[in-house]
Amino acid sequence: MALVFLVFLPLFSALFVGFFGKRLNLFASHIFSCLLIIIPFFISIYFLNLSLSGNYNLIVPLFNWINSGDLVSEWSLRLDMLTSVMLVVVTSVSSLVHIYSIGYMSHDPHQTRFFSYLSFFTFSMLILVTSNNFLQLFFGWEGVGLASYLLIGFWYKKESANSAAMKAFVVNRVGDFGFLIGIAILFISTRSLDFDTIFSMKEQLLASSFILFGYEFNTLNAACFFLFMGAMGKSAQLFLHTWLPDAMEGPTPVSALIHAATMVTAGIFLVARCSPLFELSPSVLSFITIIGASTAFFAATVALVQNDIKRIVAYSTCSQLGFMFVALGSGAYQIAIFHLFTHAFFKALLFLGSGSVIHAVSDEQDIRKMGGLYKLIPTTWIVMLIGTLGLTGAPLMSGYYSKDGIIEAAFVSTTQGHTYAFYLLVFSALLTSFYSWRLIFLTFHGKINISKDIFSKIHESPKVMIFPLFILAFFTIFSGAYFVDYFMSHDYQFLWEDAIYLSQNNNVIEAIHYVPKWVKYSPLLMMLTGLVTSFFFYILFPSIPKYLANTFNSLYKFLLNKWYFDELYEFLFVSNIKKLGAFLFNFGDKKIIDGFGPDGVSSRVLYFAKQIGRLQTGYIYHYAFAMLFGLTVFISYFFLKG
């Protein structure tokens, strides 16, 4: 029963606040909305404690959902170690975002609608992580997509917000199309959508194949590839990543919710949940590894030259998701979930901290127009420092344990492409440290570049915004050290046995404890190198970055324009689709459909009706003349015939 309350209380909050929020006192609406998210958080803590105390698994059937031929689907809630971790991540970050939004959105006239959207987003994510079959998972998957569209485009009067929301929706539909194909392949092959049923038939799927367009495809490999395609879209991996930075057009709490703990981590959860399938598909695992490493490197290079404080953190998210996928591809599923867990806290801290900075400097987001803020907003400065230490993997911080674990897993993995991934991740760790400290130095240190009007208005954020930052800072500092053994120790492997499947040949978790010292210390070395280099560039000799940008102008523009992915997609797809749409509209719709329809047959019928209507004059002598004329013609016909 507690699990049911955990999942459906946010839905009740979304409906009640959405429909009746304006009738309530605004304060009461805030309290009600936050309370119905905080209660699920404490319930999720209870379930996590049960899972950590032993191998605790639970399936709660609710009702029969669909029963049509072979398609039989029951709506039930699944609880295991993987679900428990995700529940804590989703409810904790969502609770803090709700509280933070009370202060951040205090001047917005549509607060009730905003809180309703936030609650619906949380509900959709909870449906996703507690699903017991692919159809239920897809329901939550699309619910998250819908909610993200509403939240990104919340300020719908801004053209950029509308465009960003539409872009996120369309790009995710590309990935979701692949996800649907993967689900269809599994259903056709197993006649079921239930996780346990499909996973129990994994050997059968591996041994079967199908022919399409004259080519033979292995069923398991094809299903895993298309499932990962869905994960690529939702988790913004290379080629389907373009929507993520533009999502910054939404309010900052939305950015924290989407980029930290919920939507973007859905792809990680999907692959981890389907580990019984992916473990038997080494070719797809290799593909995941290469895509993840490439994404980590790509996003890190772009973040180097960004000047919008939220976009820097957004590209950081994209890069860290690449780290997680490398862990998944390497067979270290628990470590991927561990980094998802720690990343949620320090990344939410960085986003909400960035929101505090933006709030302080009158909505300015360009870090080049800030500087010297550590004296003016010291609390925000401290929490941003903690978040940066977590992101860069400073010793004893949460990111130190999970990020290092991923790099070590890439080193010991037997997956093809793991060497490529290892070296690329090490270099990406260097870039991560550099652009993260660049953000700190340009924002809080160095020369003050703030206008006099803004400078006089700078103030620390209200307590309702600062409180969530302290909580996230606490988790950023202590969550890694406290939970590391549960995720990375071989002694606790039994906790994950029913949640994550590992083949007999998968010894990654055990092998990471025996890597060479140079591998173990390489992330720390990269972190320190990035810190020192950034300090050298932006504190000691601030003229060097401008000199390098001018000297290597082509490379600078290449990175500033995000490797020209948007321009490439505009040339290859968007412009051609627009041309096709214009052709179909002008020729197909206007000339054919309208030409033969409203402007053709319909107009002709109307014309003839009007002409015939002229004969109906209403005068008796006209009708008498017509009758006489007709009778004359009739008699004349028979007379002439005879």
N, C-alpha and C positions, 0 to 999 in steps of 0.2 A: 504493500500500500504506500509505503514511504517513497518508493521509486516512482510510482504513478504521480504522487504529489510533486516530486522533484521535476518531472518532465512537463506537467500540464499547468503548474502555477504560472509560469511565464506567459502561457497562452491566455489564461484568464486575465492576467495583467494587461496584455496587449489589447484584448477586446474591451475590457472595462474602461481602461484609461482612454482608449481610442474613441469609444462611443459616448462615455459619460464624463470624461476628464474636464471638459469645459464647464460642466454643471457643478463640479466640485471646486472647492478652494484649491488654488494652485499648490499651496504647501501640502495639503492633504493628498493631492494627486501624486506629488513627488514621493511622499512617504509611502503611499500605497504601492507605487511602481517599484521602488527600491526594496521594500519589504518582501514582495513576492519574488524577488531575485535572490535576496540574501538568505531566505529560508532554504531554497534549494542548495545554496552553497554549503550550509551547515549539514544538510542531509548528505551531500556528496562527500564531505569530510568523514562522516560516519561510515559510508560505504568504502571509502579508501582505507580507513583503519581496519575494517573487516577483511579487505583484500590483502593488506599487508600482514595481517596476523596469521593468515593461512590461505590455502587455495580455495577462495570463496567464489562460487559461481551461482548465478541465479537467472532463470528465464521466467518472466511473468506474462502469461497469455492474457490478452484483453478481450479480443473479439475476432470473429471470422470476418475478414475484410473483403476478399474477392474469391469467388468460386465459379469459374467459367471454364468448362472443359478440363484440360490439363492444368490450367492456371488456377492454382489454389494458394491463397496467401492469407496467413493469419497475422493480425497485428499483435505483436508481443514485444516486450522489453527485455533486452539482454544485458546482464551485468557480469563482467569479469574484470581482471586486472587492467586490461587495456581501456575498457569503458570507465572504470573508476578514476583512472588518471585523467582521462579526457573530461569527465564530469567536473572534477576539481578545477581544471584549467578554464573551462568554459564559464562555470558559475562564478569563480573568483574574479576573473578579469571583467566579466559582465557586471558583477555587483559593483566593483570599483568604478567602472565607466559610468554606471547609472548615477552613483553618488557625485562623481566629478562633473557630470553633465548638469547637475542642479546649479552649480556656479557658472560653468562655461556658457550655458544656454540661457542664463537668467534674463537677458534682454531680448530674446527671440520671442515673437508673438505666437509661435506655433509649438510651444514646448510639449503640450500634451500629445500632439501627433508624433513628435520626435521620440518621446518615451514609449509610445505605443509601438513604433517601428523597432526600437531597441529590444523591447520585450519579445516581439515576434521573431526577431533575428535569433535571440537566445533560445526560444522554443524550437525553432527549426534546427539549430545546431544540436540541441539535446535529442531531438528525434533522430538525427543522423547518427550520433554516437551510441545510442541505445538500440539501434535497429537490429533485428534478428534475421532479416532477409534482404535481398537486393532491391526489391520493390519498395520496401519501407525506407531503406537507405536513400534511394533515388528521390523519394518524396521529400525527405529532409534536405537532400542535396539541392533540389530545385527551390525549396522554401528559402534556403540560405541565399540562393541566387536572386530570388525575388526581393527579399529583404535588403540585400546589398544594393540593388537597383534603386529602391526607395530611399535608402539612407545616403548613398552617394549623390543622388539628385535631389536631396532634401531642399536645398536652396534652388528650387526649380526656375526661379526668375533669372538666374545666371545662366547664360548660354553655355559657358564652359562646364558647369555642373551637369546640365542636361546631356551634353556630348560625352562627358566622362561616364555617366550612368549608362548611356546607350552602348558605349564602347565596351564597358565591363560586361554588359548583358550579352552582346553579340559574340565577343571573343569566348566567353564561357560556354555559349551554345555550341561552338565548334568542338570544344572538348567534351561537352555533354553528349554530342552526337556519337562520338567514339565510345563513350561510356555506355550508351544505350546499345550499341552494336555488341559490345562485350557482354552485357547482360543477356542479350538475345542469343548469342552463341552458347552461353552457359545453359540457358533455359531449353533451347532446342536439343542440346546434347544430354541433359539430365532430366528434363521435364519437371524441374523444380527451381525455385528461387531461394529456398532456405539455405542459409550458410552451412549448417552442419551436414545437410544432405549433399550439397555440392562438394564440400571439402572431403567428404568420405569417398567420393567418386573421382578423386584427383588422379589416381593411377589410370582409371578408365579414360579420362580426358587426355592424359598424356599418350595413351596408346592409340587414340582415334585421330582421324583427319577428315578433311572435306575438300572438295574440288570446287574452285571458283575461277571462272574465266580461263579454264584450262590449266590452272596451277593448283598444286596440292598444298594445303596448309595444315599444320598441326593444330588441333583444336585448342589445346591448353595454351600454346604460345600465342595464338591469335586472340584468345579471350584475354590473356594477361596484357597483351599489347594495347588493346582497345580500352581496357580498364585503366591502364596507365595514361592513356590519352586523356581520359576524363580528369585524372589527377593532375596532369600537366596544365590544363586550363584553370582548374580551381586553385591550384597552388602556384600559378604564374611562373611556370618553367619556360626555358628558352623556346622561342617561336610562338608561345601563347602567353607571353608575359606582359604585353604592351598595355593591358588594361590597368595593371597595378599602380604605376606611378600617377596616372591620371585620376585614380580614385581619391587622391588627396584633395579634390575639389569639395568633398563632403566635409562636414564639421570635424574637428580634431578628435573628439570622442569616437566618432565613426571609424576614423583611421586606426585608432588604437584597437578597436573591437575587431575590425576586419583583418588587420595586418598582424596582430599579436597572437590571438588565441583561437580564433574561430574559423572564418571562411577559408583562409589560405592554408590552414592546417588540415582541412578536410581531405586533401589528396594524400597527405602523409598517413592519416588514419586509414584511408581506404586500402593502401598498399599493405600496411601492417595487418589490418583485419584479414586481408586475402593472402597472407603469408603462406598458407598451405598450397596455394596455387603457384605463387611466384617462386617458391623454393624449388619447384620442379621445372622451372623455366629459366635456365641460366642465361640464355640469349637475351631475354627481356631484362633480367637483372643487370646484365652488362650494359644494355641500352639505358637503363635507369641511372646507372653509375656515371656514364659519359654525359648524359643530359644534365644530371645534377651538378657535376663538377664544372661543366661549361657554363651553367647558369650562375654558379657561385662566382666564377671569374668575371663573366660579362657584367653582372650587376655591380660588382666591386669596382670595376674600371669606370663605369658610368658615374657611380657615386663620388668618385674622386673630384669631379669638376662641377657637380651640382651646387647651386647657391641657395635654393629653397630648402629651408630647414626640414620641412616635412618630407620632401622628395628624397633627401639624403637618407633619412630613416626608412623610407619606403623601399629604396633600392637595397638598403641593408637587409630588409626583410626578405626580398627576393634572393639575395645572396645566401642568407642563412637557410632558407628553404632548400637551396641547392645542396648545402651541407647535409641536411636531413635526408635528402634523396640518395646521396652517396652512401650514407649509412644503411639505408634500405637496400640499395643495390649490392652492398657488400655483405648482406646477410645479418647485419647488426640491427635488427628491428627495435630491440629494447633501447639501444643507444639513440636511435632516431627519435623515439618517443621521449626519451630523457631530454634531448636537446629541444624538442617541441615544448616540453614542460618548463625548462629553465628559460627558454627564449620568450615564452609568453609573458613572464614577469619583467625581464629587463627591457623587452621591446615595448610593452605597454607603458612602462616607466618612461622610456625615451619619448614615446609619442605624447603622453599626457604632460611630460615635462616640457616638450616643445610647445604644446598648447599653452602652458603657463607662461612661456617666453612670449609667444604671440599675443597673449592676453595682456602682458605687461607693456609691450611696445606698440600698442594700438593697432594690432592686426598686421604688422609688418612681418614678412616671412623670409626676406633676403638677409642672409647672415652677413653679407658685406656691408649692410647698413646698420649693424649692431656694434658689438665690441664693448668691453669694459663693464659688462652687466653683473659681474660677480659681486661687486660692492652694492649694487642697487637691489638685486633680487637674490640674496645669498642662499636662501632655502632652496630655490629652484636650481641654483648652481650646484649645490651639494648633491641633490638627487640625480641631476643629469650626469654628474661625475660618477656616481654609483652605477647608473645605467650603462655608461660608457665602459667602465671597468668590467661589468658583466658581459657586455657585447664583445669586447676585445679579448676576453679570456684571461683577465688578471688572476694571479694565484689566489685561491680560496674563494673566489667569486663563483657563482653558479655556472656561468659560461665556461669557466676554466675546466671543469670536469667533463661536461658534455661535449664541448667542441674538441678538446684533446682526444676524447674517446672516439669521435668520428674519424679524426685524422689517423689515429692508430688503427682503427678498423679498416680504413682504406689501405693501409700499409700491409696488414696481415691477410687481407681477403684473397681468395682464389678466383674471384670474378674477373673475367677479361675486362681490361681497361682500368683495373684498380691502381696500377702504377701511375697512369695518366692522371687519375683522380687525386692520388696522394700528393703529387708535386703541385698540381693546380690548387688544391686546397691549402697547402702550406703557403703558397704565394698569395692566395686570396686572403689568408689570415693577416699577412703583412699589409695588404691594401685596406682591409677592414680597420685595422688599427690606425692607419694613416688618415683615412677620411673621417673616422670617428673623432679622433683628437683634433683634426682640422675644424670640425664643427664646434667643439668645445672652445678652442683657442680663438676662432673668429667671432664667436658669439659672446663669450664671457671675459675674454682677455684682450690684450693689445689696445690699440687706439680706439677711442670712442667715435663711432661714425653715425651716431644717432642725431637726427635733427633736433633743434632746440624745443620745438613744439611737443614732440614726442618725449624728449628727455624729461621735461617738466611733469609729464603725466605717468612716468614709470612707477609701478608699485607692485608689491608682491601679491600673488593671487589670494583670494579668500580662503579661509580654513577648510571650507567644504571641498575645495580643489586640492589643497595641500595634503589633507588627510589620506586620500588614496595613494598619493605619491610616497608617503612614509611607509604604508603597508607594502607597496610594490618594492620599495628599496629594501625592506626587511627580507622579503622573499628572494630578492636578487642576491643578497649577501649569504643567506643561510640555506636556501633550498637545495643547492647543489651538494654541499657537504653532508646534509642530513639524508638525502635520498640516493646518493651515488651507489651505495651497495645494493639497494633494491633493484637498480637498473643494470648495473655493470658487474656485479659479483656473481660468480658461478654458483655460490651457495644459495642464492635466492632465485635460481632458475625455475624452481618448481612453482613459483608464483605465477609464471607466465605460460605454463604448459598448455592450459586450455584456451589461452588468448592468442598466443603466437606459436606457430609451428616452426621447428628447426629440424632440418634433415640430419641424418647421422653424420654427414660429411661437414656440417657447419660447426666449426669450433672457434668462431671469431671471438666470441665473448671471453673465452678462456685464453686465447692467443694474445689478446691485447695487453695482458699483464706481463708478457715476456718480450716486448719489443725492445730493440736497442735503445740506449740512452739518448742518442742523437735524434731519434724519432720522437721520443717522449718530450724532449726539451725544445724541439723545433718550433712548436706553436708559441711557446713563451719567448723564444728568441725573436720571432716575427713580431709579436706584440710589442716588445721593447724597441725593436728597430723602427716600427711604424710610429711609436710615440716620440722617439728621439728625432726622427726625420721631420715629423710634423712640427715639433717644437722649433727645430732649426729653421724651417721654412716660414712659419707664421708668427713666431715670436722674436727670434734673433735677427733674421734676415727676411722680412716680409716682401722685399722686392724680387726675390728669387722666383716665386710662382708666376708673376707677370712676365718675367724674362723667359721662363721656360714655355709659357703659353704662346708668346710671340715667336720664339725660336722654333717650336714644334707646333706651329699653328694648324697644320692639316690634321695632326693627331688630336690636338685639343678640340677642334671642331667635330671630328669623328666621334669622340667621347661625349662631347656636349650634346650632339644630336642623336645620342643613344644608339650608335652604330648604324644609324639611318634605317632602322627597322620599320618605323612608321612610314617613312617615305617609300621604302621598298614595297610594303603592303599596299600603300596607296596606289602605286604604279601597277602592281601585279593583280590585285584583287579589287580594291575599293572602286577605283576609277572605271574598270571594266564592268563591274557589277552595276554601277550607276548608269553606264552607257547602255547595258543590256536592259536595265529597268526603264530607261527613257525610251528605247526602241519598242519594248513591249507595250508601254503606255501609249505612245503616239501611233504605232501601227496596229498592235494587237487590240488594245482597248478602244482607242478612238475610232480607227478606221474599220476594224472588223466587227468588234462587239457592238460599239455604238452605231457604226455604219449600217449594220444589218439589223440592229435592235432598235433602240429609241430613235435614232436618226434615219433608219431605213424602213423596215416593215411597219413599225408603229406609226411613223410619220405618214407613210403612204396610206395606211388604213384611215388615219385621222383626216387626211386630205380628201379621200373619196367619200368619207362620211359627211364631211362638210359640203361637198359638191351635191351629194344625194339629198342632203338636208335642205338645199335650196328649192327642191321640188315640193317640199311641204310648206306651201304658202299660207294655207288656212282659208282660202277663198273657195266657196262652193262652185262658182262658175268655172274655176280652173280645173277642179276635180271632174265636173260634168263634161268639160271639153276633153279631158284626158280619157274619160270613159268612152265618149263618142268617137274619139280618134282611134282608140284601141278596137272598138267594135267595127269601125270602118276597115281597119287593117285586117281583122279577122275574117270578115265577109269577103273582102277582096282576095285574100289568100285562097279560100275555098272556091271562089268564082273562077279565078284564073287557073286553079288546079284542075277544076272540072272541065 
